[in-house]
Amino acid sequence: MSAHLTDAELLLLGLVAEMPRHGYELEQIIDTRGMREWTQVGFSSIYFVLGKLEKSGLVESELPRGAKARKTFCITPSGREVLRQETIAALGAYRPTFSSLLLGMVHWPVLAREAALNALEMRLSSVVAELERLEQVRRQRQPMPDHIESLFDFSTGQLKAERSWINTTLDYMRNKPW
């Protein structure tokens, strides 16, 4: 597979690289490790993504014998190499993410000044609530490996930066003469 993997493909390929797993087990690991805090992959899409990875030759499946046997997926040698390359690319290159906040700011003029300021205050409240929620999740999942702790640091760092930006913007907009 020469094309860039999607986030869901990279996530599942990495989890299958740890050890052979079936889809339901992958769902449990995603949930247990709190991976939905930083990536979007739904239970309903796990087998679809595994099918794509298998079709691309990055994983292989085996259906063990037994009445309740589940198809187990394991990484192939080419899958391991793609995982290595994609991990380097994910760590090494900035890839922009897009926030609905930016669309809201572009369309600020359609709102009355107070409505726009109130909306930013609501966003500030939701950012603060999300920071508190993430810290609670972090405390519940202790101890965590350093690289997982760093994921939480990154997410909370982004939220703290957004909180600071909103506070600065609200102060500026409130004190600007109209």
C-alpha positions as CSV (number, residue, x, y, z in Angstrom):
1,M,0.0,0.0,0.0
2,S,1.7,3.2,-1.2
3,A,-1.0,5.6,-0.3
4,H,-1.2,7.3,3.1
5,L,-3.2,5.4,5.7
6,T,-6.2,7.0,7.3
7,D,-6.1,7.5,11.0
8,A,-8.4,4.5,11.6
9,E,-6.2,2.3,9.4
10,L,-3.1,3.4,11.2
11,L,-4.7,2.9,14.6
12,L,-5.9,-0.7,13.8
13,L,-2.7,-1.7,12.0
14,G,-0.8,-0.7,15.1
15,L,-3.0,-2.6,17.5
16,V,-2.9,-5.7,15.3
17,A,0.9,-5.4,15.2
18,E,1.0,-5.7,19.0
19,M,-0.6,-9.2,18.7
20,P,-3.2,-11.0,16.6
21,R,-6.7,-9.7,17.4
22,H,-10.3,-10.0,16.3
23,G,-12.6,-7.0,15.8
24,Y,-14.4,-7.2,19.1
25,E,-11.1,-7.3,21.0
26,L,-9.9,-4.2,19.1
27,E,-13.1,-2.4,20.1
28,Q,-12.4,-3.3,23.8
29,I,-8.8,-2.1,23.6
30,I,-9.8,1.2,22.0
31,D,-12.3,1.7,24.7
32,T,-10.1,0.5,27.6
33,R,-7.1,2.6,26.5
34,G,-9.2,5.7,26.1
35,M,-8.2,6.0,22.4
36,R,-11.5,7.7,21.5
37,E,-10.1,10.8,23.3
38,W,-7.9,11.5,20.4
39,T,-9.1,9.5,17.4
40,Q,-12.4,8.7,15.8
41,V,-13.1,5.0,15.0
42,G,-16.5,3.6,15.5
43,F,-17.2,-0.1,16.4
44,S,-19.2,-0.5,13.2
45,S,-16.2,0.5,11.0
46,I,-13.6,-1.7,12.6
47,Y,-14.3,-4.8,10.4
48,F,-14.6,-2.5,7.3
49,V,-11.2,-1.0,8.0
50,L,-9.7,-4.4,8.7
51,G,-11.1,-5.6,5.4
52,K,-9.3,-2.7,3.6
53,L,-6.1,-3.5,5.4
54,E,-6.4,-7.2,4.4
55,K,-7.2,-6.3,0.8
56,S,-4.0,-4.2,0.8
57,G,-1.9,-7.0,2.1
58,L,-1.1,-5.3,5.4
59,V,-2.9,-7.8,7.6
60,E,-4.0,-11.4,7.2
61,S,-7.0,-13.1,8.8
62,E,-7.5,-16.5,10.1
63,L,-10.8,-18.1,11.2
64,P,-10.0,-20.6,14.0
65,R,-12.1,-23.7,14.3
66,G,-15.0,-23.7,16.7
67,A,-18.6,-22.7,16.8
68,K,-18.0,-19.2,18.3
69,A,-14.7,-18.6,16.6
70,R,-13.9,-15.1,15.5
71,K,-11.8,-14.1,12.6
72,T,-8.4,-13.0,14.0
73,F,-6.2,-10.5,12.2
74,C,-2.4,-10.4,12.3
75,I,0.1,-8.0,10.6
76,T,2.1,-9.0,7.6
77,P,5.7,-8.2,7.0
78,S,4.7,-5.5,4.5
79,G,2.1,-4.2,7.0
80,R,4.9,-3.9,9.7
81,E,7.0,-1.8,7.3
82,V,4.0,0.4,6.3
83,L,3.3,0.8,10.0
84,R,6.9,1.9,10.7
85,Q,6.8,4.4,7.8
86,E,3.4,5.8,8.7
87,T,4.4,6.2,12.3
88,I,7.5,8.2,11.3
89,A,5.3,10.3,9.0
90,A,2.6,10.9,11.7
91,L,5.2,11.9,14.3
92,G,7.4,13.9,11.9
93,A,5.0,16.1,9.8
94,Y,2.4,18.7,10.8
95,R,-1.0,18.0,9.4
96,P,-3.6,20.7,9.9
97,T,-6.8,20.0,11.6
98,F,-9.9,22.1,11.0
99,S,-12.1,23.5,13.6
100,S,-15.7,24.7,13.3
101,L,-14.6,27.6,15.4
102,L,-12.8,29.0,12.3
103,L,-16.1,28.9,10.3
104,G,-17.8,30.6,13.2
105,M,-15.2,33.4,13.3
106,V,-15.5,33.9,9.5
107,H,-19.2,34.4,9.8
108,W,-19.1,36.5,13.0
109,P,-20.6,39.5,11.2
110,V,-24.0,37.8,10.8
111,L,-24.5,37.9,14.6
112,A,-25.2,40.8,16.8
113,R,-22.1,41.6,18.8
114,E,-23.5,40.3,22.1
115,A,-24.7,37.1,20.5
116,A,-21.2,36.5,19.1
117,L,-19.6,37.2,22.5
118,N,-22.1,35.0,24.3
119,A,-21.3,32.1,21.8
120,L,-17.6,32.5,22.6
121,E,-18.4,32.4,26.3
122,M,-20.3,29.2,25.8
123,R,-17.4,27.7,23.9
124,L,-15.1,28.8,26.7
125,S,-17.3,26.9,29.2
126,S,-17.3,23.8,27.0
127,V,-13.5,24.0,26.7
128,V,-13.1,24.3,30.5
129,A,-15.5,21.4,31.0
130,E,-13.5,19.3,28.5
131,L,-10.2,20.1,30.2
132,E,-11.8,18.9,33.5
133,R,-13.1,15.8,31.9
134,L,-9.8,14.9,30.3
135,E,-8.0,15.4,33.6
136,Q,-10.5,13.1,35.3
137,V,-10.0,10.4,32.6
138,R,-6.2,10.8,33.0
139,R,-6.5,10.2,36.8
140,Q,-8.7,7.2,36.3
141,R,-6.3,5.5,33.9
142,Q,-3.2,5.8,36.0
143,P,-0.6,4.6,35.7
144,M,-0.1,5.1,31.9
145,P,2.9,4.5,29.7
146,D,4.8,7.7,29.0
147,H,3.7,7.9,25.3
148,I,0.0,7.7,26.4
149,E,0.6,10.4,29.1
150,S,2.0,12.5,26.3
151,L,-1.2,12.1,24.3
152,F,-3.1,13.6,27.2
153,D,-0.5,16.4,27.6
154,F,-1.0,17.2,23.9
155,S,-4.8,17.3,24.1
156,T,-4.8,19.4,27.3
157,G,-2.2,21.7,25.8
158,Q,-4.4,22.4,22.8
159,L,-7.4,23.0,25.0
160,K,-5.4,25.4,27.3
161,A,-4.2,27.3,24.2
162,E,-7.8,27.6,23.0
163,R,-9.0,28.7,26.4
164,S,-6.3,31.4,26.5
165,W,-7.2,32.5,22.9
166,I,-10.9,32.8,23.8
167,N,-10.1,34.8,26.9
168,T,-7.9,37.2,25.0
169,T,-10.4,37.5,22.2
170,L,-13.3,38.1,24.6
171,D,-11.3,40.8,26.4
172,Y,-10.3,42.5,23.2
173,M,-13.9,42.4,21.7
174,R,-15.4,43.6,25.0
175,N,-13.0,46.5,25.3
176,K,-13.0,47.5,21.6
177,P,-15.1,50.6,20.9
178,W,-18.0,50.0,18.6
